[in-house]
Amino acid sequence: MLNGFLVRLECVIVNVYAPNEAASRQELWSVLYQLKSVPQIPWCIGGDSNKIKALCERSGGNRVDRNMR
């Protein structure tokens, strides 16, 4: 949900649903980083980065890759 007032504010709003695979996720962030370097306007990034801070936060699945340790 996007809510609020934007008056003469130019910005980029990005909704991310990152892949589960580490290599694909790294590629996504690399592309976003490249895009960010082009416009010099504020960005707002939200969504699901498919990252966890601790293994106890994980639910479902059975594969643990090195990025989850």
Secondary structure, 3 states (H helix, E strand, C coil): CCCCCCCCCCCEEEEEECCCCHHHHHHHHHHHHHHHCCCCCCEEEEEECCCCCCHHHCCCCCCCCHHHC
